[in-house]
Amino acid sequence: MKKVRIYLVFVFLLLIPYLCSLALIGSCYNALVYHSANAWRSAVGAFIGALIMFAIKATIQRPLDLVSENISSKLLKQIFRFFSIIRRKIFLIGNIALDFILCLLATILIRHILPLSIIIDKVTGIILLIMLISTCIGAYIEYDNLSI
């Protein structure tokens, strides 16, 4: 597999959907929870978001393994390993902790950047549309390698 295609698959199939998932968790939490600025409630929401991110990573494990087999770059292989859930427990706990921090940051950033009326009305649909288009592009680029 060419290096450019690996980068494109990484961006469209992993990175953009991952960032969209963080934004989706942050926006849905702010839209659903009254007094979402409370530190305890934000921490609980971030913990639940980290568990959701773990479940999302489980669904992309097979395509991730298929794409990472063709990578020769050590740096890119380590970046791909971030999305892997088949690792030692210490790395798994670190991955969940990082997802917790990123979900907490997403919740806080979305709360401060966007007004509540836009979060409730439009943001979720826009994020899902971006995620769908990105995933379709990524799957199209590497359909031959990702098909079973």
CORCOR-V532311 format. One record per residue. N is the residue number from 0. RES is the residue in one small letter. PSI is psi in whole degrees, 0 to 359 (none if undefined). BURIAL is b if it has 16 or more other C-alpha atoms within 10 Angstrom, else e. Layout:
n=N res=RES psi=PSI burial=BURIAL
n=N res=RES psi=PSI burial=BURIAL
//
This chain:
n=0 res=m psi=136 burial=e
n=1 res=k psi=151 burial=e
n=2 res=k psi=322 burial=e
n=3 res=v psi=319 burial=e
n=4 res=r psi=324 burial=e
n=5 res=i psi=315 burial=b
n=6 res=y psi=318 burial=e
n=7 res=l psi=317 burial=b
n=8 res=v psi=318 burial=b
n=9 res=f psi=314 burial=b
n=10 res=v psi=311 burial=b
n=11 res=f psi=330 burial=b
n=12 res=l psi=338 burial=b
n=13 res=l psi=304 burial=b
n=14 res=l psi=307 burial=b
n=15 res=i psi=314 burial=b
n=16 res=p psi=328 burial=b
n=17 res=y psi=313 burial=b
n=18 res=l psi=322 burial=b
n=19 res=c psi=323 burial=b
n=20 res=s psi=318 burial=b
n=21 res=l psi=315 burial=b
n=22 res=a psi=323 burial=b
n=23 res=l psi=317 burial=b
n=24 res=i psi=314 burial=b
n=25 res=g psi=317 burial=b
n=26 res=s psi=320 burial=b
n=27 res=c psi=321 burial=b
n=28 res=y psi=314 burial=b
n=29 res=n psi=330 burial=b
n=30 res=a psi=331 burial=b
n=31 res=l psi=331 burial=e
n=32 res=v psi=123 burial=e
n=33 res=y psi=140 burial=e
n=34 res=h psi=48 burial=e
n=35 res=s psi=348 burial=b
n=36 res=a psi=351 burial=e
n=37 res=n psi=132 burial=e
n=38 res=a psi=318 burial=e
n=39 res=w psi=316 burial=e
n=40 res=r psi=323 burial=e
n=41 res=s psi=321 burial=b
n=42 res=a psi=319 burial=b
n=43 res=v psi=316 burial=e
n=44 res=g psi=321 burial=b
n=45 res=a psi=323 burial=b
n=46 res=f psi=315 burial=b
n=47 res=i psi=321 burial=b
n=48 res=g psi=321 burial=b
n=49 res=a psi=322 burial=b
n=50 res=l psi=322 burial=b
n=51 res=i psi=319 burial=b
n=52 res=m psi=323 burial=b
n=53 res=f psi=318 burial=b
n=54 res=a psi=323 burial=e
n=55 res=i psi=319 burial=e
n=56 res=k psi=331 burial=b
n=57 res=a psi=325 burial=e
n=58 res=t psi=337 burial=e
n=59 res=i psi=9 burial=e
n=60 res=q psi=314 burial=e
n=61 res=r psi=309 burial=e
n=62 res=p psi=326 burial=b
n=63 res=l psi=316 burial=b
n=64 res=d psi=320 burial=e
n=65 res=l psi=318 burial=e
n=66 res=v psi=321 burial=b
n=67 res=s psi=341 burial=b
n=68 res=e psi=333 burial=e
n=69 res=n psi=9 burial=e
n=70 res=i psi=132 burial=b
n=71 res=s psi=338 burial=e
n=72 res=s psi=126 burial=e
n=73 res=k psi=319 burial=e
n=74 res=l psi=312 burial=e
n=75 res=l psi=324 burial=e
n=76 res=k psi=322 burial=e
n=77 res=q psi=323 burial=e
n=78 res=i psi=319 burial=e
n=79 res=f psi=325 burial=b
n=80 res=r psi=338 burial=b
n=81 res=f psi=325 burial=e
n=82 res=f psi=351 burial=b
n=83 res=s psi=140 burial=b
n=84 res=i psi=359 burial=b
n=85 res=i psi=81 burial=e
n=86 res=r psi=180 burial=e
n=87 res=r psi=157 burial=e
n=88 res=k psi=324 burial=e
n=89 res=i psi=321 burial=e
n=90 res=f psi=325 burial=e
n=91 res=l psi=316 burial=b
n=92 res=i psi=319 burial=e
n=93 res=g psi=322 burial=e
n=94 res=n psi=317 burial=b
n=95 res=i psi=321 burial=b
n=96 res=a psi=319 burial=b
n=97 res=l psi=319 burial=e
n=98 res=d psi=322 burial=b
n=99 res=f psi=312 burial=b
n=100 res=i psi=317 burial=b
n=101 res=l psi=322 burial=b
n=102 res=c psi=320 burial=b
n=103 res=l psi=316 burial=b
n=104 res=l psi=319 burial=b
n=105 res=a psi=318 burial=b
n=106 res=t psi=314 burial=b
n=107 res=i psi=316 burial=b
n=108 res=l psi=315 burial=e
n=109 res=i psi=322 burial=b
n=110 res=r psi=323 burial=b
n=111 res=h psi=334 burial=e
n=112 res=i psi=316 burial=e
n=113 res=l psi=144 burial=e
n=114 res=p psi=155 burial=e
n=115 res=l psi=325 burial=e
n=116 res=s psi=322 burial=e
n=117 res=i psi=322 burial=e
n=118 res=i psi=317 burial=b
n=119 res=i psi=322 burial=e
n=120 res=d psi=311 burial=e
n=121 res=k psi=331 burial=e
n=122 res=v psi=318 burial=b
n=123 res=t psi=314 burial=b
n=124 res=g psi=320 burial=e
n=125 res=i psi=316 burial=e
n=126 res=i psi=317 burial=b
n=127 res=l psi=323 burial=b
n=128 res=l psi=315 burial=e
n=129 res=i psi=317 burial=e
n=130 res=m psi=317 burial=b
n=131 res=l psi=313 burial=b
n=132 res=i psi=316 burial=e
n=133 res=s psi=316 burial=b
n=134 res=t psi=320 burial=b
n=135 res=c psi=318 burial=e
n=136 res=i psi=314 burial=b
n=137 res=g psi=318 burial=b
n=138 res=a psi=325 burial=b
n=139 res=y psi=319 burial=e
n=140 res=i psi=319 burial=b
n=141 res=e psi=40 burial=b
n=142 res=y psi=318 burial=e
n=143 res=d psi=318 burial=e
n=144 res=n psi=331 burial=e
n=145 res=l psi=347 burial=e
n=146 res=s psi=148 burial=e
n=147 res=i psi=none burial=e
//
